[in-house]
């Protein structure tokens, strides 16, 4: 009898030896019963004995399905009013652990069971390596007990009969002997931990790559646990890491190799629509579950400590590959989602994109409760990050809005419930402001969060209801276009003084994007023309000023020093006329067969305004009036262009199918107004690039 290793002696002294022996005896009895049942009835031949769990698997699966059904029903049954109780404009931080409060007490008990202490050895994983020898013994006896089934395996699954367990353990026996020697050396000095070396890591890598060894995986993940909690005294460490190179190599190896090994042993299913299902319940999956959860929690803990962007990006990317194995743990999913959202809103661009991909991967689960959790927390994180907007922060907010809109378009039916509730909240804030009419009530609407929320839902609806890419009928979200437009136009009409014009232009841009993609007509001209008229026909001569031009993209309220200045009037006319030109050149307006009739009120209003400006002697806004006059000329040319194209039509207004076919054939970009807008857009982009370079200090002199 050989000498017992230190780990064996520690295990025996822990008091768990008796329990483990009883468990193994029970397992052997179950095996004998199943073998006897096979010999008597001949059933279950296609299921290996090693896959049988210690407990009844059917009973366990039934309980898990019942608990999952209760949890899903509790979330689906929430009313809209109860769902809206979160208060989306709250300045305080929201407790993320209360997001799934509607789930039953059974889920809470499951979460308690999922708290995996990090000082566990997970030695039971090594038993999975020994199942190969028992498997060969069963196959050797199968030819005598059931020759027909043995012949079937020879014809259809020859690899199973040719399985050699000795190859799977090649190279690991020497490693175990080395570990035993190290453990014996530890008896001399128990206070000193073994130092992890590159040679040890290479041996683990070789075992993982060549044999997909679970024993090597266990050792690697225990070492990874020591790396993740390296500076914490309340965690039991197994390895000592005194080299930064070894530390980085250990982290990289664990992150890259673990998903490969797990996919080999417990594969999961990916559906045609891109969603994934967790792996099926098996004895191997249940044995590895605690090890996987511990490793996943260690990754989440490590994300808060990493400072290198490259390693952080790798950790987020590779951890997303483990989501199918931990999707049943609500606590692990919540903490991981919270950390990913934090990186998505504050990290570098590469890290933020990796975090977004991880969030989208989490939303691809077949569990509707997970999808609800992702959508709600993603939107709330976006709202929190958009409390203020500066020139430096605006690109990151736009990135968040575009990426979040993609997540909301993964499942239109689920996204409808959230979109309806949050658009309703915008309407409630608007209604309260219209009723109370106080300064504090107006602030509920005239703030950056409201602007970005309107713009975000315009992006979501434009992406979901895009007329050019929509092939499978109308989206469930299309019904929300009308309420969003009504709320947006109501916000524009709430305050109509000169200081609120930048806010109006922000809302108009969002509606312009919506109408361009959905082909829904939104009458923006009646809200843009008053801005032009009020600016060009203002009483009194504009004051000259040395202020820099106002950046309308980062302001929703005009500073007091800009009021009645020439620089503000010039910028306001230029910005408003460009948005009006873009609206008129959109496919919804320019591509309409009724374009000549639509633009009649616009032309009349603009010509009347230009006549009033001309009546003023030596008007200070002569240059701006000239640009508006040029816009009127292009509108009239486009009107004649449409009239010329519709001269030869043979159908009447009542034949809508013919009308729609004619409108789809119109090439808007070839119209005079379309060419004008294209030139203006290029000039504005060039000017914006020069301004960005000047702000960053790249070019001291702005080139023409």
N, C-alpha and C positions, 0 to 999 in steps of 0.2 A: 504494500500500500504506500503510495507516494506521499510526499509532504504536502499538507494543505497550504494553500496560498493565504496571504493576509486578508484578501477580500472574502474568502470562504470563512475564515475565522471570525471576521467582523460580522458577517451575515449570521453566523451561528449564535454569536453573543447578542444579537439584536432582538432575539425572541421570535423571529419570523420563520425559523426553520421548521417548527412543528406545523405551522399553518401551511407552509409550502408543501410539505410531505403529504398532508391530508388532501390538499388540492390536486396533487399529481395522482394520488391513489384514486380519487374521484374521477379524474380524467381517464385513467386506465379502465375503470369499471364501465364508463360510458362507451369507450372503444370496444370493449368486449361485448356489450349489449348490441352495439351497431353491427359488429361482425356476425353475431349470432342471428340478428334480424336479417342480415344479407343472406346467410346460409339458409334460413327458413323460408323467406319470402322472395329473395332475389331482387329486392328493391334497393334503390340508392346506389347502384353500381357505378354510376358516373360521377359520384362525389367522393373525393379522397377522405380518408378517415382523419387526416391531420387538419382538415378544415372545420371539424366539429368543435364547437366551443364548449367550455366547461358548463355553462348554463344553457338552457333551451333557447336557441337563436330565434325560433319563430316567436316565442313569447316576448323576447327583448325587442325584436323588430316591431311587434304589434304595439308595445308600449311606446316606442319612439315615434311610430306613425301617429298614435293617438295624441301624444303630447304636441307633435308638430302641427297636427290639424287644429288642435285647440288654439295654439299660438297664432296660426294664420288667420283663423276665423275671428279671433279677438281684434286683430289689426284691421281686417277688412270691414268689420262691423262698425267702425268708428264713423260717426256723423261728421258732416263738414264743419258744423259749429264747434264740436268738440275738438276737431282737428285744428281749427283756427285759434284755439285758446293759447297757443304758444306765444303770440305777440311778437310779430316779426320786427318791430322797430325798437325792441328792448335794447337799452344800452348795456345792461348787465350781462355777464356771461351765463350761458345756460348750461345746466347740468346735463351732460350727455347721457348719463346713466339712466335718466328718466324717460328717454325717447321710446322705450319699449314697455312703458308702464302698463299698457293695456294687456300684455301677455299675462297668462295665468301664473299661479304660484308654483306650478310644476316647472316652468322655465327657470324660476329663481333657484329651485332645488337643484336643477341640472347645472346651473352656473356655479353653485357651491361645490358640486362634484368636480367641476372642471378646473378648480384652483390646484394647479400642479406644483407642489413644492420642489424647488430647484435642487434639494439635496438628495433626491432619489437617484438610485444607481441605474435603474432600468435594466437590471441584469436579465429579466425575463425575455428581453429581445434576443439574447444569445441562444435561448432555447429554440428559436425559429431556425437557426442554422443546423441544429441537431435533428430536425424533422426529416432531413434528406435521408439519413440512414434508416430511420423507421419506415420511410416511404419505400425504399428499395426492398426491405424485408417483406412488406405487404405485397409488392409487385411480384416477388419471387413465389409467394404462396398463392397468388391469384391464378396461376396456370393450373394448379391442382383443383382449387375450389370452384372456379368458374371458367372453364376452357373457352366457352363461347365469347365471353367478354374479353378474355385475353387475346383471342384471335381478332376481335374488333379493334383493340388497341394497336395490334401489330399493323393493321391495314390503315388506320386513320390517325393514330397518334404515336408514331414510332419513337419520337423524341422523348416521350414520357417513359418508355421502356428502356431507352438508352441513357437515361439520366445517371450521372456518376457523381455522387456526393463528395468523393475525394478531391475532385478538381475544384469544387467550390471552396474547399478549405485549404487549398494549396497556398503556401506562403503565410498562413495565419498561425500555424502551430509554432513556428519559430518566433513569431511576434509575441505569442502568448508566453513562451518560455522567457523571452526578454522581459516581459511585464512581470512575470513571477520573480525574476531575479531583482528587478527594481523594487518590487514590493518587499522582498526579503531585506534589501538594503535599507528600506525605510524603517524597519524595526529598530535599527541602530539609532537613527535620528528621526523620530516621528514628527518633529516640528518642521522639518524641511520637506517641501513638496518637490516632486520630480520636475525638472526643467524640460519644457517642450522644445524639441530640436527639429531641424529641417528633415533629418533622416526619418524621424518618426512620422512626420507629415507625409513624406514620400511613400512610406510603407502603407499608410492608410489610403493614399491616393491610388496606389497600385491595386490594392484589394477592392476598392470601390469601382475602378474602371474595368478591371478584368473579371471580377466575380460578382459585382454588385453586393458586396458583403454587408450584411446588417450588423455584424459584430464590429466591423471597422467603422460603420456609420455611427453606432452608439458611442464609440470612443471619441470620434471626431466631434460629435455634438456635445459631449460632456466637456471636452476641451473648449469648445466654442462658448459654453456657459461660463467657464472660468474667464474667458476673454471679455464677455459682455458685462460681467460683474467684477472686473479685475480689482477695482479700488474700493469694493464694498466689504466690510468686515462681517456682516451678518449672513454671508453666503458661504457655504462650504466649498472650498476650491480643491480641485483634484490635480491641477497642473499649475506650474509657475511659468510665466512668460516674461522673460527679461530682455527681449529683443524686439524692436519695432518691426523688423523685417519678418520675423516669425509670426508676429501678431497679425500683420497685414495678410501674410500667406495663409494663416489659419482662417481668418474671416473670409477671404476670397474662396478658399477651398470649400468651406462649409456652405457658402451661399450658392456656389455653382454646382457642386456635386450632389447635394441633398435632393433637389427636385428630380434629378436623373435616376437616382437609386429608388426613390419612392414611386416614381412612375413605372419602374420596372416591376416592383413587387406588388403594389396596389394601384393599378391604373384606374382612372376615372373616365367618365363618358362625356363627350362634347356633342351637343345636339346640332342639327343642321342650321338652326338660327343663331348659333354662336354661344348659346348659354351652356353651362356645364352642370353636371350632376356630381354630388360627392360619391366616392367609391363605395361599392356594395359592401355590406356588413360581412365580415369573415373573421376567423380566429386571428389571422395575421394582422388584419386591419385594427382589431381591438387591442392587440398587444402593442402595436406601434403608435396607437392614438395618443397616449400620454407623452411619449417621447416627442412626437410631432408638435403637440401643443406646447410643451416646454420649450422646444426650439423656436417656435413661432413667437412665443412671449419674449424670449431672449432677443430676437431680432427687433421686436417693437421697442424693447428697452434700449437696444443699441442705437436705434435711429436718433434717440435724443442726445447721444454722446458723440456721434461722428461729426467731424468738422470738415473733412475732405469731401469736396463735391463729387468727385469720381467714385469714391467708395460709397458715399451716401446714395448716389444714383444706382449703383450696382445692388445695394441692399434693398432698395425699394423695388427694383425691377425683379430680382430673384424671389423676393418674399411674395410677390403677386402670384408666382407659380405654385405656392403652397396653399392658396385660398380654398381649392376644392377639398383639401383634407381637414380644414379647421372651420369650415362654413357652419358646422353645427354648433360651434361654441359662440354664443352671443357675446359673452364677455370679451373674448379675444378679438372678435370682429369689431366691436365698438371701440376698443382701445386702439386697434390698428387703423380704423377709419379716422379716428380723431387725429392721430399722428400724421396720416397722409394728407388730411385737409389742412393741417398746420403747414406742412411743407409745400402744399399746392398754393397757399396764399402768401408765403413769406420767403420761399427758397429762391435759389438761382434758377434761370430759365430751364436748364437741362434737368435739374432736380424737380422742378414744378411739372414738367412734362411727364417725367417718370412717375410722379405721384398721381397725376391725372390718369395715366394708363392703369395704375394699380386700382384707383377708385372705379374706373370703368370696368375693370376685370371683376371687381367685387359686385358691381351692379349686374354683371352677366350671370349671376346665380339664378337658378330656377326657383329660389325661395322668394316669394312676394314680399315677405316681411323685411328681408335684407334690402330689396329694391326700395321700399318705402323709407327705410332708414338712411340709405345713401342719398336719395333725392332730397329729403328734408334737411339733412345736415349739410349737404352741398350748397343748397340755397341760403341757409342761414349763415354759413361761412362767407358766402359772396356778399351778403348784406352787411355783415360786420366789417368786411374789408373795404367797403365803399362809403364809409362815413365821410371821408374827405378825399378830394381829388386834386392832384398837382400834376405838373407837366412830367415829372419823373414817375409818378405812381399810375398815371392813366394807362400806359401800355400794359402793365401787369393786370389792371382791372379788366381791360379789354380781353386779355388772354383768358382770364377766369370766366368771363361771360361767354366767350365763344366755346370754351371747353365744357363748361357746365351745360350749355344748350345742347351739346352733343349727347351728354348723359341723359338729359330729359327726353331726347328723341329715341332712345333705345326701346322704350315701351310706351306707346302713345296712350294706351288705356290707363296705365298706372299713373303716368305723368298728368293726365287730365284732372285727377282728383286734387293733386297738389297745385296745379296751375289755377284751377277754379278757385281754390281757397285763398291763394295769395293775391290773385287779381281782385277778388272780393274784398280783401283787406285794403288794397289801394283805393277801391271805391268807398269803403267806410271812412277812411281818412279824408277823402275828398268831400264826402257828405258832411262830416263834422266841421270841416273848414268853411263850407258854404253856409252852414247854419249859424255857427258861433260868430264868425267874422271878426276874430281878434288876432293880434299879432302872433300869439302862441299857437293858435289854431292854424294860421297860414303856414307856420313853420313845419307842420306835419306833412305838408305837400311840397313846399318850396325848400327842399333839401336834396343833397346828392343821392341819398339812398333811394328816394322816390324816383329820381331821374334814371338811375341805373337799373332799378327794378322794371320800370316801363320799357327801357331799352332791352333788358334781358328777355322779357316775355315777348317782345317784338322779334327778337332773334330766334327764340324757340318756335314761335308760330310760323315764322318765315321759313325755317328749316324743315318743319314738319309738314307744311302745306305748300311747299314750293311747286308751282305749276309745271315747271319744266322736268322735274324728276319724279313727280307723283304718278305712279303706274298702277297701284293696287287700290283704286278708289279713294274716296275722301278720308282724310285723317280724322280721328276722334277730336283732335285739338282745333279743328277748323271752326267749331261752334264758339270758340272763345275769342275769335277775331273781333266780332262786333262789340262785346263788353269791353275789351281792351281799348278799342278805338274810342268808345264813348267816354271812358275814364280819362284817356289822354287828352281828348278835345276839351273835356270839362276842366282839366287842370290848366290848360292854356287860357280858358276864359275866366279863371278864378281872379287873377289880377292882370290888368292890362296897362300898367304904367311903363315908363321907359326903362326903369331899372330891372323889370322882369323879362325884357325881351330876350336875353340870352337863354333863360329857362324855356321860353316858347320855342326857340330854335332847336334846342336839344330834343324836345318832344317831337318837333316836326321832322327831324332827321330820323328818329326811330320809326315814325309812321311812314316815312318815305321808303325806308328799307323794307317795311312790311308790305306796302302796296306794290313795290317793284317785284317781289318774289311770289306773292300770292295772287296777283292780278285782281285784287279787290280795290274798287275805286274808293278813295278817301279824299274828300274835298278840302285839300290843304290850302288852296288859293285864297279862300275866304279868311284864313288866319294869318297868311303871309302878307297879303296886300295892305292891311292896316298898318303893319310895321313900316313898310316902304312909304306909305302916304304920310304917316305921322313924322317920319324922319325928314323927308324931303320938303314938306310944307310946314315945318316947325317955325313958330313965330320967333323973331329975333335972329341975329346973326350968330352962328356958332363961334365959340371962343377958341382962339388959337392956343395950343398947348404943346409942351415938350414931352408929354407922356408917350411911352411906347404904345404901339397898337394893341388893343385889348385882345387877348387870346380867348376866343369864344368857346374853345373846347375845354377849358379849365375854369370857366366862370359860369355860374347860373344867376348871379345877381351883380349888376353893374356897380363898381365902386363909386362912391359919391364924387370923387374928383374927376371922373370921366363924363359926368352928366353935362349936357349942352356944350360939349367940346367937339371940335371938327374931327379929331382923330376917331372919336367914338362913332360919330355920324357916318364917316366914310366906311369904317369897318362894318357897321350895321347894315348899310345899303349893299355893300359888296357881298356879305354873307347871306342876306335874305334873298337877293336877286339870284344868287347861285342856286340856293335850295329850290326856289320857284322854278328856275330853268330845268333843274334835274327832275322835278315833279312833272313838268310839262313834257319832258323828253322820255319819261318812263313808258314802258310798253302798255301800261293800263290807260294812259291818256293819249300819248302820241300814236299808239297803235290802234286806237279806237276809230271806227268808221265815222263817229260823230265828233271828231276832233275840231273841225271848223266851228261847230256850234258851242263846244265846251269853252273855247278860248275867247269867245265874244265878250263876256263880262270882264275877263282879265285885261284884254286890250283896251276896252273902254275906260276902266279904272286907271290903268297906267297912263294913257294919253291925257286923261283929265289931270292927273298929278303932274305930269311933265308940263302941261299948259300953265299950271299954277306956279311952278318953279320958274318958267320962262318969264312970267309976268313980273317977277322980282328983279330989280335992277342989280346987275353984277352979283348974282347969287354965288355964295361961297361953295355951294355943292354942284357947281357946273360940271365937274368931271364925273361925279357919280350920276348925275342926271343923264350925261352922255352914255354911260354904260347901260342905264335902264332903257334909253331910247334904242340902243343897239339890240337889246333883248326883245323889245317890241317888234322891231323889224324882222328878227329871226322867227318870232312866233307867227307873224303874218305870212312869211315865206313858207313855213311849214303848213300853215292852213291851206294855202294854195296848192302845195305839194300833195296833200291828202285829197283835196277836191279833184285834182287831175287824175289821181289813181282810182277814184271811185266813180269816174264818169262812165266807164264802160260796164258797170255792174248791171245785171239783169234781175236781181232779186230785190224784194222789198224789205222794210224793217221788221216785218212779222216773221220772216224766215230766219230764226236765230242760228240754226245750224250753218246756213250759208254765211251769215254775218261773222260767226266765230271762225269759220274757215278762212274768210278773207282777212280777218285781223291777225291770224297766226302767220299769214304769208307776208305781212308788212315788216320790212326791215327798218326798224326805228333808227338805227345808227346811221343810215344813209340819208335821213331827212336833214334839212338845213339846221333845225334846232338840235338834232342829235350831234351833228358835226361841231356846232358851237359849244355844246356842253363838253364834248371830248377835248377840245382845245383848252377850255377853261379849267378842266380837271387836271390836265397835265401841267399847266402853269401854276396851279395851287400846290400840286405835289412837289414841284421843283422849289417853290418858295418855302414850303414846310421843311424840306430836307436841308435847305440852307440855314433856316432858323434853328433846327436841331443841332446842326454842326456848330453854329455860333454859340449855342447854349452850352455845349460840351467843351468848347474851347478848341475844336479841331482846326478851324480856319479863322485866322484873325481878320482876314479881309473877305467879304462876301463877293463872289464873282457874279457878273451879270448873267 
